[in-house]
Amino acid sequence: MQKKDSKNILLVYPEYKKTFWSFEYIMKILGKKASFPPLGLLTISSMLPSHWNKKLVDVNVDSLNASDINWADFVFVSGMIVQKESALDIINRVKKLGKPVVAGGPLFTTGSEDFPLVDHLFLGEAEKTIKEFINDVETGNIKKIYQSQDFPDISAVAVPDWKLINIFRYHSMCLQYSRGCPFNCEFCDVVILNGRTPRTKTKEQVIAELDALHKLGWHSGLFFVDDNLIGNKSKLKNEILPAIIEWQNNKKHPFTFNTQVSINLADDDELIKIMVTAGFTTVFIGIETPDEKSLEECSKFHNKNRDLVSSIKKLQNFGLEVQGGFIVGFDSDTPAIFKRQIEFIQKSGIVTAMVGLLTALPQTRLYKRLAETKRIVNTSSANNTLLSTLNFEPKMDKEVLFEGYTGILDTIYNPKEYYERIKTFLKEFKPPKKRVSRIKLQKFHFRALFSSIWLLGIKDKSRRYFWQMLIWVTIRYPGLFPYAIGYSLAGIHFRNVSS
């Protein structure tokens, strides 16, 4: 029987649109439902009273049924801007069934005015305000808005409530060590949401989260979702990474890690080595543009006055796969930028190159600057791959901009150029021998191999490029064969999402 003071809490994660990072087609091949679990909602659940009943529905994985909504006393919804359409649909469904909606996260923090049906809004991070909400629920005096006036300390955040999901339906697990970024790029909303001073968890918290996933049987990839993992280099280098290395050694290295960093990682050989030793295999870096004027325009000063290609190749030489973010549409851009971006991406060997149109996210410095000059035309969908979502008037002619942008995608994800870029990367990439020897064959490896042969080596009209690359890597770099297969499969998604 339900306790008198207990509540039924339904946590709902909206659906992602087809995006660069969704990999929905590849997930099917690998037997997974989605790339990543809803870490924010799982963390919120861990902050709620233990005697409250909780259920989580990730719409990317499961269907949201009326019975789920009717069961709930409150329906919690969280998400990012790219999930806005699905979030609105969920909120409408919940309200039709007469249930109160509690919403928070980046989508609602920067765009709360777009959700008039939400009953209770959390603006900003919830560590400080969630206790107030819980108390108000128990006293029957719940407010419309809960907002902290400063960024909370995260050194006491509990382990995410992993029992609410089947972790094996996802391709990778997630862990957040820090929030905030010391840089202040004009187009980025990280400093709006999380501040410029990185706030970190303790090494005990990080190890507790690794332990929790390991005990559940997870022995695969883990994404550190930090906006910039190296925002506080000293603590990372001297406390966190040594603790992770010790843990990995004791557990026989069950995890591989990927994360997001700034390009200045390439300036610290010691830190790179420690990250690789800890099990980091991949880093995403916001390269944005090879044009110095555009870098200055968007305040990406840490990317200026350096040989970006050399910095990338250095990280590859140390054993890190570098994924890159690129942008076109800066005021400083001329039509020459499109060819420069293509040449840079091909030369760098960044296989996973996310190229997007500049977009003005709510409350960013870019948005405010463009609004002041009346250049904002609509709100951002955060999907910067379609001309229809360009939410400001660019300096360059819009048709020229979009034609040049699509030309970049058509070129870098054309099979010939794409497989050539894989080869450029593999020539530079030098993973530790121990890492390669630790690769344990799992079910999804065989699915990936046979799927790639069928889809790319037999069905695909461009199969000759696939076979040329596969034969080349087998002869020249046989130890890197799994990487060649993985990137080949990813190319299916990249061509699909960019078409």
N, C-alpha and C positions, 0 to 999 in steps of 0.2 A: 504494500500500500504506500502511496506517495505521502511523504511527510508534509505537514501543514505549511511549512515555510520553504519548501522546495519549489523550484521552477523548472519548466521544460524549455530548454534553449535550443533552437534550431539555427545552426550556422550554415549559411549558403554562400558558395563561391560562384560568381557569374562565369559565363562562357567567354572564352577568348574568341575574337575574330581570327580569321586566317592571317597570321603574321609571320614575320621572318623567323621567330623563335618557336612557333607552335609545332612544327614538324609532325602534323597530324597524320600525314601519309606514311612517314617513316615509323611512327609509333605503331601503326597497324602491322607493319612488316616485323617489328621487333616484339610484337605481342604485348604492347603497353597501351594504356588509355590516354595518358597525358605526359608532358615533359616533367612538370614539377608539381608538388603538392601545395595547398594553400597555407603556407607557413604562418601568415599573419593571423588567420582565424584559429589555427591550431594553438598559437601562442596566447591569443585572447582566451580561448577555452581553459587554458592552464591557469589563468588568473581568476576565473569564476569560482564560486564556492563549490567545494567537493560534493556537497549534498544536492546541488542542482543537477538535473538530468540534461545531458547534452547529446546532440546528434548533428553530424555534419554531412551536408550534401554538396559535393563538388560537381557542378553541372557539366564540367568537361569530362567527367567520368561516369556519372549516374544521372538518372532522371529525377527531377523534383516533382513529387506527387502531392496531390491535394491532401492526402492523409498525413504527410509529413508536416505540412503547414498547420492543419487542424490540431495536431498533437501539441504544437508549440504554444507557450505563453508569450514568448518573444522570438522574433526572427532577426538574427544578426546577418547583415550583408556587408561585405568588404570587397574591394577590388581596385583596379587601376583604370586609367582613362580609356584604354583600349577595350575594356569590358563594359563600357557605359550602356550600350544598347541592351545587353543581356540583363544588366542590373536594373534598368528601368522596367523591363518586362517582369522580372522577379518581384519587384516592389509592387507593381500593379496587381499581380496575382495574389500576393499576400494581403494587400489591402482589401481586395474583393472578398476575401474570406474573413475579413474583420480582425486580423491580427496586427499587433503593433510591430513596426520595423525599427530596428536599431542599426545605424549605418556608420561606418568609419573607414579610414584608409585614404590613400592618395586621391582616389576618385572623388571622394566626398569632401576632403579637406580643402581642395583647391576649386571645387565646383559645387558647393552645397546648394547654391541657388537653383540648380537644375533638378533638384529632388524635393519638391514641395510635399510629397506624400510621406516622406520619412518622418516618423514620430520623434525619434531621439537621435541626435547627431553627435558623433565624436569627432572633433576637429583637432588634428595633430595626433601625437602619440598618446596611447591610452594608459600608460603605466601609472600615472598619478590620478587620472580621473575615473578609472574603472572602479576604484573602491568607493568613490562618492556615488557612482551609479548604483552599485550593489546596495549600499545603505539606503538610497532613495527608493529602490524597488521594495526593500523589506519594510520601509515605513510608508509606502504608498504615495510618495511625493516626488515623482520623476520629472526632471526638467527636459526642456526641448534640446538644449545644447550643453555639451560637456567639453570644455576647452582648457587646456593647461596653458599658463602664461610663459612657461619656459620649457626647455627640452629636458626630459627626465633622465635620471641616472638609470642605466640599464644593468648595473652590476648585481641586481637581485631578481632579474627576470627568470621565471621558472622554465623548465624544459617543456617544449611544445607537447601538446596532448596527442601523441601519435596514435593512441589506441582508437581514435575516432575514424581512422582511415585504414584501408588495406595498402600498405606502402609498396607492395609489389606490383601495383597497377601503374606505377609511375616509373619513368626512366631514371630519374635522379632524385635524391633527397636534398634537403636544404638546411643550412645553418647560418644564422646571422651572428657575427662576432662584434661588429661595430656599426654605428650609424653616424652619418655626416661625412663631409669631404672638405679638405682645407682649401680647395680651389673654388672659384666662383665664375664658371663659364656662363656667358650671358643667356644662353638658350636652355640651361639646365635648371630643373626645379628641385634638385637634391638639397640645396642650401635652404630653400623655402621650407621643405618638409622636415629636414633633419639637421640643419645648421652646418656651420663651417668648422666647428671644433669636434673632431671625432670622439664619440663616447663609446667605451668598450666594455665588453664583459670580462670577467676574470678567467684565468686559465682553468679554474675549477668548474666554472659554468660550461666552458667549451668542452672539456673532457666529459662532463656529465651528459651533454647532448650527444657526443660520439658514443658513449656507453649505451645510452637509451636506444639508439638506432642499431647498434651492434647486437644488443640483446634480443632485438626483434628479428634478427637474422639478416639484416642488410649488409651485404658485402660487395658494394659497387660504388658508383659515382656519387659525389656529394658536392653541391654547389654552395660556396660561401657567398651569400647574396649581397654582401657589403657593396655599397656604391664605390668605395675605394678601399680595398683591404689594407693598403699601405699608408693610409692617412696618418697613422701613428706608428712610424717605422720602429722606433725604439722598443715599444712594448711588444710589438709583433715579433721582432727579431730576438729579443732577450727573454721573453716569458712564454708567449703563446706557442710559437713554432717549436721550441725545444720540448714543451709539454706534449705537443702533438706527435713529435718524432718518437718520444719515449713510449707513448701510447700505441702508436703504429707498430713499433718494434715488439712490444709485449703481445699485441694481438695478431702478429704476423701479417701486417699490412693489408687489412681488409678494404680500405677505402682509397680511391683516387679523388683528388679535389680539383675544382676549377673555380675561378673567381673573376672579379673586375679590379683592375689596377690602373694607375696613371703611368705614362711612358717613362717617368723618372725612375721606375724600377730598374731600368737598364743601366742606371748610374751606380748601382749598389751590387757589386758582384757577390758580396757575402750574403746579402739578403736573398738574391736569386738562388744561390746554392742551398741555403737553408730551406727555402720554399720547395725546391725540387726534392730535397731529402725528406721533407715532411710528407710528400706525396702529391704536390700540386703538379698538374700536367698541362693545364690550359689557363690562359689569361685573356680576358676581353679588355681591349684598350680603345679609348676614344681617340682615334687619329684625326678624324674630321676632314682634314684637307691638307694637301702639300703646299698650299698657297700661304705665304707668310702674312700678307695683308688680311686675308680672311681669318687667320688665327688670331691676329691682333684685334680685329673687329669683334670677335666673340670672346675675347679675354682668355683665350687658350694659350696663355703665355708660356706655360711649362712645355708646350710642344714646339715653341719657336727656337730658332738659332741652334738647331741640332740636325744631324743627319738621321731623319726618321727611319729610313730603310735600314741603316746600319744598326740602329737601336733595336729594331725588330729582329733582324738576323742574329744579333747577339743573344737575345732571349731564346730564339730557336736553337742556337748553338748550345745553350745551357740545358736544353731539354724541355722547353715550354712551347706549346702550340699557342700561337698568337691569333686571336680573333680580333677583327677591327671594325669600328664604327666610322662611317664616312658620311659627309653632308655636302649637298650642293644647294645653292640658292642664297648664299650670303650676298650682301650688297656689293662686296668687293669682287665677286665672281664675274668673270667674262666668259664668253663661249669657249675659250681655250681651256677652261677648267675640266671639261668632260674628258678630253684626251689625256690631260695630266693625271686625273684620277685613275683612269684605266691603266696607264703606264705605271703609276705608283703601285697599284694593287697587284698587277702582274709581276712586277720586279720584286716586291716584298715577299711574295709567297704566302700572303694571307689568304688562305683558302676560304675561310668563313668571313666574307666581307659584307657587312650590312651597310648598304648605301641607301640613304633616304633624302627626301627633300627637307629643307629647314622648316621647322614648325614652331610656332610661338605658343608654348604651353602656358596655361593660366598662371598669373602672378609672377612669372619670371621677369627678369630685367629686360629681356628681348620683347616680351609682350607689352610691357609698360612703355618701352621706347616706341614701338610701332603704333600703339594706341594713341600716344601723344601726337603723332603725325597722321592720325586717321588712316593708317594702313591695314588695320585689322579688319577682316571681312566676315569672319565667323569664328566659332570656338573650335579648338583642336580636337580631332578624334584620336590623336596620338598614333594614328596609322599614317606614317609619312611616305607611303609608297604609291599614292594615287593623286593625280592632279586635282581631283574633286575635293581632296582634303587639305589642299593648300589654303591656309587660313589667313594669309596676308598678301598684300600686293608687293611682289618682288620688284627689285630694280630692273632685272633682266626681263625681257619679254616672256610672258608665261608659256607661250607655245614653244619658244626656243629652249626655255628651261626644261620643260617636260620632255621635249624631244631629245635633248642632250642627256637627261637623266635616264630615260628608258634605253638610250643608246649604250650607256655604261652597263646597265643590267644585261642587255642583250649580248654584249661583248663578254663580260667577265664570267657569265654563266652559260655561255655557248660551250658545248662539250669540248671543242678543240682547245679553247683558251682555259677552260676550267681544269681539264686534265693536265695541261701544261703547267698550270699553277700548282697543282698537287705535286708534280715532279720538282718544281722549284723549291717548294717547302721541304720535301723529303731529302733534297740534297743538303740542306742546312741543318735539319733536325737531328739532334744527337741525344736521345733519351738515355738515361742511365741503363747500363746493361741489366742491373738488378730489376729495374722496373719491367723491362721487356720479358725477363725470365719469370716474373711473377704473374704474367697474364694467364689466368686460368680459363680454359675453354668452358663457356656456358651455352645454354640452349640458344640464346639470342645471337651468339656468334655464328652458329651454323645457319640460323634463319637469315642472318645478314649476308653470309657468303652465297648461299643458294639463291637468295632473292636478287642479289646483285648480278649474278651470272645470268639468271633468267631475264630480268628486267633490262639490264644494261648490256649484257654480252650477247643476247639472242634477240630480244624484241626491239631494242632501240635501234633506230636507223643510223645513229652515230656510234654504233658498237665498235667500229675499228679503233676509235680513240681510246675506248675503255680497254680493249685487249692490248693495244700498244703500251698503255701505261702499266697494265698489270704484268705484262711480260718484262717490261723495263724494271719494275720494282722487284720482281722475283729474282732477276739476275743481279741487279746492282745492290739492292737493300732488302734482302729476304726477311730480315727481322722486323721490317716496317710494313710488311704485307697487311696486317690488320688495319693499320691507319689508312692504307690505300683503299681498302674495301669500305671502311667507315665513311671516308670523304666522298667516295663514289656514290654511295647511297644518299648521302646528304645532298648531293648535287640534284637528285630527283626533286627534292623539296624546294631547293633554291630556284630551279628552273620553273617550277610550278608557281611559286609565290611571286616571282618577278615577271610572269607572263601576263 
